[in-house]
């Protein structure tokens, strides 16, 4: 228990919270039919979780340093389980979205404390082994999510993708309390609540504005007001972080091209690689008539390619500059998205396979190296801050990707079908529309929307790759000292975090 108990507890929590990022994707059509949702509702089912996770990750880590990491982790698991129960009991889209956001709050508390808990228990080779297991579990969660979601949605029903978290949470809480010791950050640390609130307002306002733009247009007041509030929140965040004694993010890091390049790559990575996936799932199940299980299995070319590539990269490309692994991986992801943009009224899921495989290979380059690149771009005292930042922008990138690509899909569909019809189709009401439009018209409209979203995703990936190749220098180069205090999480193993000075 002393050896494997803490690792098992942390891995259970990590598996759950990362599983819930992807497990809902193949269940979206069933949710839409049961709750009578629109496309924007489905966007928020995905984004409500990812956005809360991204917005509160840094703040939760700072709070854990003050209040106790085990305490915050356990509180996060309890909140996550409670919200999972509420998701399963949801009777309408508003309730489900709200519960998903609460799930994201719990997930932020869990994810921000995983590495600190492991770092407080394991040292030396044991720590390296523990981080390896944790990384494998993280990758497995993303791979298993769509398939498990399909099995649960097709079997006992979509509500069970949330109910399954309850027994796992009980075991995770018991193991954490029994096996993981309490730990805290350095004395004198304070939580930057003002910075946390400003960043959350910025992320939420931006995402909400994008979603509203898909319904009302980019120049409508319903879109411009959230964007304006988001800009104001960003300005407040910068002012707060410049004056804070213990900032969430030391803004001096943004003067380092390598750090900025890695953050750009991390932001684009999750959004470009996975942001269109929910709409592909809706298309395959709503118009192609695929079951949730088959819909989940269609993603296997991408997940298998990613896992195999990640293993090869870890063994063969150790020490290669992130300029090549992250930049090259994003280039492949962008190319893979463009390869998928070949859909038409007569297309089926096999048209996506080559692009899925290319995206998977690119993911295998980026996923295992982007966090290490962020750590190597800063001095050891900033490793925790850098790790929290890269995890935050990855989740924010996913939330924005889902919002932006959903807006593109809706806009293009609205050009081919009436506005309300496109929303009904995306919400799972294809059967009601087949009496008004031909099958060819419905499939052509949705395929056109997906093609447009995939082109935008592909171009974004290529541009992000170019920025990474320009900005990122050798991460092993010496870096100057930055101001402020220790990071919110402890420094990972020296092998990953310490640059040459």
C-alpha positions as CSV (number, residue, x, y, z in Angstrom):
1,X,0.0,0.0,0.0
2,X,2.8,2.4,0.9
3,X,4.5,1.8,-2.5
4,X,1.6,1.7,-4.9
5,X,-1.3,3.2,-3.0
6,X,-0.6,6.9,-3.7
7,X,0.1,6.1,-7.4
8,X,-3.0,4.1,-7.8
9,X,-5.1,6.8,-6.1
10,X,-3.7,9.6,-8.3
11,X,-4.0,7.5,-11.5
12,X,-7.6,6.7,-10.8
13,X,-8.4,10.4,-10.4
14,X,-6.4,11.3,-13.5
15,X,-8.1,8.5,-15.6
16,X,-11.5,9.8,-14.6
17,X,-11.0,13.4,-15.3
18,X,-9.2,12.9,-18.6
19,X,-11.7,10.2,-19.7
20,X,-14.6,12.7,-19.2
21,X,-12.9,15.1,-21.8
22,X,-13.5,12.5,-24.6
23,X,-16.1,10.0,-23.3
24,X,-19.0,12.3,-24.1
25,X,-18.1,12.7,-27.7
26,X,-19.8,9.6,-29.1
27,X,-22.8,10.0,-26.7
28,X,-23.7,13.5,-28.0
29,X,-26.4,12.4,-30.5
30,X,-28.1,10.3,-27.8
31,X,-28.0,13.3,-25.4
32,X,-29.4,15.5,-28.1
33,X,-32.3,13.2,-28.7
34,X,-33.1,12.6,-25.0
35,X,-32.8,16.3,-24.0
36,X,-33.9,18.0,-27.2
37,X,-30.7,20.1,-27.5
38,X,-29.4,22.5,-30.2
39,X,-25.8,22.5,-31.5
40,X,-24.8,25.3,-29.1
41,X,-26.1,23.1,-26.2
42,X,-23.9,20.2,-27.4
43,X,-21.0,22.6,-27.6
44,X,-21.4,23.6,-24.0
45,X,-21.7,20.0,-22.9
46,X,-18.1,19.6,-24.1
47,X,-16.9,23.1,-23.4
48,X,-18.4,23.6,-20.0
49,X,-16.1,20.9,-18.6
50,X,-13.0,21.8,-20.6
51,X,-13.4,25.5,-19.9
52,X,-13.8,25.2,-16.1
53,X,-10.8,22.9,-16.0
54,X,-8.6,25.3,-18.0
55,X,-9.8,28.4,-16.2
56,X,-9.2,27.2,-12.6
57,X,-6.2,24.9,-13.0
58,X,-3.6,27.4,-12.0
59,X,-5.7,28.8,-9.2
60,X,-6.5,25.4,-7.8
61,X,-2.8,24.5,-7.8
62,X,-1.9,27.7,-5.8
63,X,-4.8,27.0,-3.4
64,X,-3.5,23.5,-2.8
65,X,-0.1,24.8,-1.9
66,X,-1.7,26.8,0.9
67,X,-4.6,24.5,2.0
68,X,-2.9,21.2,1.5
69,X,-2.6,19.2,-1.6
70,X,-4.2,16.0,-0.4
71,X,-7.1,17.9,1.1
72,X,-7.7,19.8,-2.2
73,X,-7.4,16.6,-4.3
74,X,-9.9,14.7,-2.1
75,X,-12.3,17.7,-2.2
76,X,-11.9,17.7,-6.0
77,X,-12.8,14.0,-6.3
78,X,-15.9,14.5,-4.1
79,X,-17.0,17.5,-6.1
80,X,-16.3,15.6,-9.4
81,X,-18.4,12.6,-8.2
82,X,-21.3,14.8,-7.0
83,X,-21.3,16.6,-10.4
84,X,-21.2,13.3,-12.2
85,X,-24.3,12.2,-10.4
86,X,-26.0,15.5,-11.3
87,X,-25.0,15.0,-15.0
88,X,-26.6,11.6,-15.0
89,X,-29.8,12.9,-13.5
90,X,-30.0,15.9,-15.8
91,X,-33.5,16.5,-17.2
92,X,-32.5,19.3,-19.6
93,X,-29.6,20.8,-21.4
94,X,-29.1,23.7,-19.0
95,X,-28.8,21.3,-16.0
96,X,-26.4,19.1,-17.8
97,X,-24.2,22.0,-18.9
98,X,-24.1,23.4,-15.4
99,X,-23.2,20.0,-13.9
100,X,-20.5,19.6,-16.5
101,X,-19.0,22.9,-15.4
102,X,-19.0,21.8,-11.8
103,X,-17.3,18.6,-12.9
104,X,-14.6,20.8,-14.5
105,X,-14.0,22.6,-11.2
106,X,-13.5,19.3,-9.4
107,X,-11.2,18.1,-12.2
108,X,-9.1,21.2,-11.9
109,X,-8.6,20.5,-8.2
110,X,-7.6,16.9,-9.1
111,X,-5.3,17.6,-12.0
112,X,-3.4,20.5,-10.3
113,X,-2.5,18.2,-7.4
114,X,-1.5,15.0,-9.2
115,X,2.1,15.7,-9.8
116,X,2.7,17.4,-6.4
117,X,1.2,14.4,-4.6
118,X,3.5,12.0,-6.6
119,X,6.5,14.3,-6.0
120,X,5.9,14.3,-2.2
121,X,5.9,10.5,-2.1
122,X,8.3,9.1,-4.7
123,X,12.0,10.0,-5.2
124,X,14.7,8.9,-7.6
125,X,13.9,5.9,-9.8
126,X,10.6,5.4,-8.0
127,X,9.5,8.9,-9.1
128,X,10.5,8.3,-12.7
129,X,8.6,5.0,-12.7
130,X,5.6,6.6,-11.1
131,X,5.5,9.4,-13.7
132,X,5.9,6.9,-16.4
133,X,2.8,5.0,-15.2
134,X,0.9,8.2,-14.7
135,X,1.7,9.3,-18.3
136,X,0.6,5.9,-19.7
137,X,-2.7,6.1,-17.8
138,X,-3.2,9.7,-19.1
139,X,-2.7,8.4,-22.7
140,X,-4.9,5.4,-22.2
141,X,-7.8,7.6,-20.9
142,X,-7.9,9.6,-24.1
143,X,-7.7,6.4,-26.2
144,X,-10.3,4.5,-24.3
145,X,-12.8,7.4,-23.9
146,X,-14.7,7.2,-27.2
147,X,-14.9,3.4,-27.2
148,X,-16.1,3.2,-23.6
149,X,-18.5,6.0,-24.2
150,X,-19.9,4.1,-27.1
151,X,-20.3,0.9,-25.2
152,X,-22.1,2.7,-22.3
153,X,-24.3,4.8,-24.5
154,X,-25.4,1.8,-26.6
155,X,-25.8,-0.5,-23.6
156,X,-27.3,1.0,-20.4
157,X,-27.6,4.5,-21.8
158,X,-25.6,7.7,-22.1
159,X,-26.3,8.6,-18.4
160,X,-24.0,5.8,-17.4
161,X,-21.0,7.6,-18.8
162,X,-21.4,9.7,-15.7
163,X,-22.6,7.2,-13.2
164,X,-19.6,5.0,-13.8
165,X,-17.5,7.7,-12.1
166,X,-19.2,7.2,-8.7
167,X,-17.7,3.8,-7.6
168,X,-14.3,4.8,-9.0
169,X,-14.4,8.1,-7.0
170,X,-15.2,6.2,-3.7
171,X,-12.1,4.0,-4.2
172,X,-9.9,7.1,-5.2
173,X,-10.9,9.0,-2.1
174,X,-10.3,6.0,0.2
175,X,-6.9,5.3,-1.3
176,X,-5.8,9.0,-1.2
177,X,-6.8,9.4,2.5
178,X,-5.2,6.1,3.4
179,X,-1.9,6.1,1.4
180,X,-1.1,9.7,0.4
181,X,0.6,12.0,2.9
182,X,-0.5,15.6,3.2
183,X,1.9,18.2,1.8
184,X,2.0,22.0,1.2
185,X,4.0,24.6,-0.7
186,X,6.6,26.9,0.8
187,X,5.5,29.0,3.8
188,X,4.2,32.4,3.1
189,X,2.5,31.5,-0.2
190,X,-0.7,33.3,-1.0
191,X,-3.5,32.4,-3.5
192,X,-3.8,34.8,-6.3
193,X,-7.6,34.9,-6.2
194,X,-7.9,38.1,-8.3
195,X,-5.7,36.6,-11.1
196,X,-7.7,33.4,-11.0
197,X,-11.0,35.3,-11.3
198,X,-9.7,37.5,-14.1
199,X,-8.4,34.6,-16.1
200,X,-11.6,32.6,-15.7
201,X,-13.6,35.7,-16.9
202,X,-11.3,36.0,-19.9
203,X,-11.5,32.4,-20.9
204,X,-15.3,32.2,-20.4
205,X,-16.1,35.4,-22.2
206,X,-14.0,34.5,-25.2
207,X,-15.5,31.0,-25.5
208,X,-19.1,32.3,-25.0
209,X,-18.6,35.0,-27.6
210,X,-17.4,32.5,-30.2
211,X,-20.4,30.2,-29.5
212,X,-22.9,33.1,-29.7
213,X,-21.2,34.2,-33.0
214,X,-22.2,30.9,-34.5
215,X,-25.8,31.6,-33.7
216,X,-26.2,35.4,-34.1
217,X,-23.2,36.4,-36.2
218,X,-19.8,38.0,-35.3
219,X,-21.1,41.6,-35.4
220,X,-24.2,41.0,-33.2
221,X,-24.2,42.6,-29.7
222,X,-24.7,39.1,-28.2
223,X,-21.2,38.3,-29.5
224,X,-19.4,41.6,-29.2
225,X,-20.4,42.2,-25.5
226,X,-18.7,38.9,-24.3
227,X,-15.6,39.7,-26.4
228,X,-15.4,43.1,-24.9
229,X,-15.7,41.8,-21.4
230,X,-13.1,39.2,-22.2
231,X,-10.7,41.9,-23.4
232,X,-11.3,43.8,-20.2
233,X,-10.7,40.7,-18.1
234,X,-7.5,40.0,-19.9
235,X,-6.3,43.6,-19.2
236,X,-7.2,43.1,-15.5
237,X,-5.3,39.8,-15.4
238,X,-2.1,41.5,-16.8
239,X,-2.4,44.3,-14.2
240,X,-3.0,41.9,-11.3
241,X,-0.1,39.5,-12.3
242,X,2.3,42.4,-12.6
243,X,1.6,43.5,-9.1
244,X,1.0,40.1,-7.4
245,X,3.7,38.9,-4.9
246,X,2.9,35.3,-5.9
247,X,1.5,35.5,-9.5
248,X,-0.2,32.6,-11.2
249,X,2.0,33.3,-14.2
250,X,5.1,35.4,-14.2
251,X,4.6,37.7,-17.2
252,X,8.4,37.9,-17.6
253,X,8.2,34.4,-19.1
254,X,6.3,35.8,-22.0
255,X,9.5,37.7,-23.0
256,X,11.1,34.4,-23.8
257,X,10.5,33.3,-27.4
258,X,10.9,29.6,-26.6
259,X,8.3,29.7,-23.8
260,X,5.9,31.7,-26.0
261,X,6.4,29.2,-28.8
262,X,5.7,26.2,-26.6
263,X,2.5,27.9,-25.3
264,X,1.3,28.6,-28.8
265,X,2.0,25.0,-29.8
266,X,0.1,23.7,-26.7
267,X,-2.8,26.0,-27.3
268,X,-3.2,24.9,-30.9
269,X,-2.5,21.2,-30.3
270,X,-5.7,20.1,-28.4
271,X,-7.9,22.4,-30.4
272,X,-6.7,21.5,-33.8
273,X,-6.3,17.7,-33.2
274,X,-9.6,17.1,-31.3
275,X,-11.8,20.2,-31.7
276,X,-13.7,18.9,-34.8
277,X,-14.1,15.4,-33.4
278,X,-17.5,16.0,-31.7
279,X,-19.0,17.2,-35.0
280,X,-17.6,14.2,-36.9
281,X,-19.2,12.0,-34.3
282,X,-22.6,13.7,-34.7
283,X,-22.3,13.4,-38.5
284,X,-21.4,9.7,-38.4
285,X,-24.3,8.8,-36.0
286,X,-27.0,11.2,-37.2
287,X,-26.6,10.9,-40.9
288,X,-24.5,7.8,-41.5
289,X,-26.6,5.8,-39.0
290,X,-23.7,4.4,-37.1
291,X,-24.1,3.1,-33.6
292,X,-22.2,4.8,-30.7
293,X,-19.8,1.8,-30.5
294,X,-19.0,2.0,-34.2
295,X,-18.6,5.7,-33.9
296,X,-16.1,5.3,-31.2
297,X,-14.2,2.6,-33.0
298,X,-13.7,4.9,-36.1
299,X,-11.3,7.0,-34.0
300,X,-9.0,4.0,-33.4
301,X,-6.7,4.8,-36.4
302,X,-5.9,8.1,-34.7
303,X,-5.5,6.7,-31.2
304,X,-3.4,3.7,-32.2
305,X,-1.2,5.9,-34.4
306,X,-0.7,8.3,-31.6
307,X,0.2,5.7,-29.0
308,X,2.7,3.9,-31.3
309,X,4.3,7.1,-32.4
310,X,4.6,8.3,-28.8
311,X,6.5,5.1,-27.8
312,X,8.9,5.5,-30.8
313,X,9.4,9.2,-30.0
314,X,10.2,8.4,-26.4
315,X,12.7,5.8,-27.2
316,X,14.4,7.2,-30.4
317,X,14.1,11.0,-30.2
318,X,15.1,11.7,-26.6
319,X,17.0,15.0,-26.5
320,X,15.7,16.2,-29.8
321,X,14.7,19.9,-29.7
322,X,11.0,20.6,-29.2
323,X,11.3,22.9,-32.2
324,X,11.2,19.8,-34.3
325,X,9.0,17.5,-32.3
326,X,6.3,20.0,-31.4
327,X,6.6,22.0,-34.6
328,X,6.8,19.0,-36.8
329,X,3.9,17.3,-35.0
330,X,1.7,20.3,-35.4
331,X,2.5,20.4,-39.1
332,X,1.4,16.7,-39.4
333,X,-1.8,17.4,-37.4
334,X,-2.6,20.3,-39.7
335,X,-2.0,18.2,-42.8
336,X,-4.1,15.4,-41.3
337,X,-7.0,17.8,-40.8
338,X,-6.7,19.0,-44.4
339,X,-6.7,15.4,-45.6
340,X,-10.0,14.8,-43.9
341,X,-11.6,17.8,-45.6
342,X,-12.8,15.7,-48.6
343,X,-16.3,14.9,-47.4
344,X,-19.4,15.1,-49.7
345,X,-22.9,13.9,-49.8
346,X,-21.9,10.4,-50.7
347,X,-18.9,10.1,-48.3
348,X,-18.7,7.6,-45.4
349,X,-16.4,7.3,-42.5
350,X,-13.6,5.6,-44.4
351,X,-12.8,8.9,-46.1
352,X,-11.5,10.1,-42.7
353,X,-9.1,7.2,-42.1
354,X,-6.0,8.6,-43.8
355,X,-6.4,11.9,-42.1
356,X,-7.0,10.3,-38.8
357,X,-3.8,8.4,-39.1
358,X,-1.8,11.4,-40.0
359,X,-3.3,13.4,-37.0
360,X,-2.5,10.5,-34.8
361,X,1.2,10.4,-35.8
362,X,1.4,14.2,-35.2
363,X,-0.2,13.8,-31.8
364,X,2.3,11.1,-30.9
365,X,5.1,13.7,-31.6
366,X,3.5,16.6,-29.6
367,X,1.7,15.0,-26.6
368,X,4.8,13.4,-24.9
369,X,7.1,16.3,-25.6
370,X,5.2,19.6,-25.2
371,X,5.1,19.6,-21.3
372,X,8.8,18.8,-21.1
373,X,9.6,21.6,-23.5
374,X,7.7,24.0,-21.3
375,X,9.7,22.9,-18.3
376,X,13.0,23.1,-20.1
377,X,12.2,26.6,-21.2
378,X,12.3,27.9,-17.6
379,X,14.6,27.6,-14.6
380,X,13.8,24.8,-12.0
381,X,12.1,27.2,-9.6
382,X,9.5,28.0,-12.4
383,X,8.9,24.4,-13.5
384,X,5.6,24.0,-11.6
385,X,4.4,27.3,-13.0
386,X,5.4,26.3,-16.5
387,X,3.7,22.9,-16.1
388,X,0.5,24.4,-14.9
389,X,0.6,26.9,-17.8
390,X,1.0,24.3,-20.5
391,X,-1.8,22.2,-19.1
392,X,-4.1,25.2,-18.8
393,X,-3.5,26.4,-22.4
394,X,-4.0,22.8,-23.7
395,X,-7.5,22.6,-22.1
396,X,-8.3,26.2,-23.2
397,X,-7.3,25.3,-26.7
398,X,-9.7,22.4,-26.7
399,X,-12.5,24.5,-25.4
400,X,-11.9,27.2,-28.0
401,X,-11.4,24.7,-30.8
402,X,-14.8,23.1,-30.1
403,X,-16.4,26.5,-30.0
404,X,-14.7,27.9,-33.1
405,X,-15.2,24.8,-35.3
406,X,-18.8,24.5,-34.1
407,X,-19.4,28.1,-35.3
408,X,-17.8,27.3,-38.6
409,X,-20.0,24.1,-39.1
410,X,-23.2,26.0,-38.2
411,X,-22.4,29.0,-40.5
412,X,-21.7,26.8,-43.5
413,X,-24.8,24.6,-42.8
414,X,-26.9,27.7,-42.5
415,X,-25.9,28.7,-46.0
416,X,-27.3,25.4,-47.4
417,X,-30.2,24.9,-45.0
418,X,-32.4,27.3,-43.1
419,X,-30.8,28.4,-39.8
420,X,-33.3,26.5,-37.6
421,X,-32.9,23.4,-39.7
422,X,-29.2,23.3,-39.3
423,X,-29.6,23.5,-35.5
424,X,-32.2,20.7,-35.5
425,X,-30.0,18.5,-37.6
426,X,-27.0,19.0,-35.3
427,X,-29.2,18.4,-32.3
428,X,-30.2,14.9,-33.5
429,X,-33.5,15.7,-35.2
430,X,-32.5,14.5,-38.6
431,X,-35.6,12.3,-38.9
432,X,-37.9,15.3,-38.6
433,X,-36.0,17.1,-41.4
434,X,-36.0,14.2,-43.8
435,X,-39.6,15.0,-44.7
436,X,-38.6,18.5,-45.7
437,X,-35.2,18.0,-47.3
438,X,-33.8,15.2,-49.4
439,X,-31.2,12.9,-47.8
440,X,-28.7,14.2,-50.3
441,X,-29.3,17.8,-49.2
442,X,-28.9,17.0,-45.5
443,X,-25.7,15.0,-46.0
444,X,-24.3,17.6,-48.4
445,X,-25.0,20.5,-45.9
446,X,-23.4,18.7,-43.0
447,X,-20.4,17.5,-45.1
448,X,-19.9,21.1,-46.3
449,X,-19.8,22.4,-42.7
450,X,-17.3,19.7,-41.6
451,X,-15.1,20.4,-44.6
452,X,-15.0,24.1,-43.8
453,X,-14.2,23.4,-40.1
454,X,-11.4,20.9,-41.1
455,X,-9.8,23.4,-43.4
456,X,-9.8,26.0,-40.7
457,X,-8.3,23.5,-38.3
458,X,-5.7,22.4,-40.8
459,X,-4.6,26.0,-41.6
460,X,-4.5,26.8,-37.9
461,X,-2.2,23.8,-37.3
462,X,0.1,24.8,-40.1
463,X,0.3,28.4,-38.9
464,X,1.0,27.3,-35.3
465,X,3.7,24.9,-36.5
466,X,5.4,27.8,-38.4
467,X,5.3,29.9,-35.2
468,X,6.8,27.1,-33.1
469,X,9.6,26.5,-35.7
470,X,10.4,30.3,-35.6
471,X,10.1,30.9,-31.9
472,X,11.3,27.8,-30.2
473,X,15.0,27.5,-29.7
474,X,17.0,24.7,-28.2
475,X,15.2,24.2,-24.8
476,X,18.5,23.1,-23.2
477,X,19.9,26.7,-23.6
478,X,20.5,28.7,-20.5
479,X,17.6,30.9,-19.2
480,X,17.8,33.9,-16.9
481,X,16.2,34.0,-13.5
482,X,12.6,35.3,-13.3
483,X,11.0,37.2,-10.5
484,X,8.6,35.8,-7.9
485,X,8.3,32.8,-5.7
486,X,8.3,29.1,-6.2
487,X,5.8,27.5,-8.5
488,X,2.5,26.1,-7.6
489,X,3.7,22.5,-8.0
490,X,7.0,20.9,-7.1
491,X,9.8,20.5,-9.6
492,X,9.5,17.3,-11.5
493,X,12.5,15.0,-11.9
494,X,15.7,16.8,-12.7
495,X,16.0,14.8,-15.9
496,X,13.0,16.7,-17.3
497,X,13.1,20.1,-15.6
498,X,16.6,21.3,-15.2
499,X,18.2,23.1,-18.1
500,X,21.9,23.7,-18.4
501,X,22.9,26.9,-16.7
